Amino acid sequence: MSRVVIIENDELVRTIYRTLVEDTPGFQVVSSVGTLAQAERDLRHLQVNLLMVDIYCRPAMV
């Protein structure tokens, strides 16, 4: 099972990504967050195989 973290500031997009990943056999969302700071906290203690990251990270996301 591939463990996935989603980092996306838009809640609707984050929800869509989560649904797509969870409906795909072999993948499990272990964290879905809206800021880089939240992701950093989660990544310190999670074992992750895949990061889905919003590439347009504005400073407000930190």
Buried (B, 14 or more C-beta within 10 A) or exposed (E): EEBBBBBBBEEEEBEEBBEEBEEEEEBEBBBBBBBBEBBEEBBEEEEBEEEBEBEEBEEEBE
